[in-house]
């Protein structure tokens, strides 16, 4: 299964790092800000880390998390690579169908 079929393709933009006093600055395209629901003065949280593609910096709006589409990709094989427990798939009986979920 292709990753694009599982979640929407994220917006991408090329930019460059600029100097702003003793800090660094990155310009974020307005279209990308609009999609993330942020504007000038919005509070943001930055996280840095490493995944299978290397080092990254992740910027998210502070507060309610809106989407996991920007999280680093982890395959199901990577997720369960160290799993040693036994797993037996089984069906679960939720009881009789009621209401709108009844299938004729």
Phi, psi and omega in degrees: 000133180284144179300322181297333180285338183275318181219156182298150179292129180287156173287144177231149177210142173269139179212180178227158180275130180244166177264138177220092187066232178266004179254182176240154183225148176232131175278131179249124181303141181304319180301321179290320177297316180300317180296324180277352179075031179238158178213184179303129180093352178296144175277134182233152174247132179246138178228138174243152181190192180224135172231193185295343178267355179116200181290147176212160171236128182245129180242127179227153173297139176288140180111215184300130178285129185265328188202146174262005182296340181262000179287149179303139181287132174231123181287161178298326178295317178294319182300321183253017183304322183259010181287127181243354182286165178273144177226126176238108179298142180210155175276154179240132179269111180272000181098189182292146174294140177221153174066214189289345182276359180298126180252121183291000000 
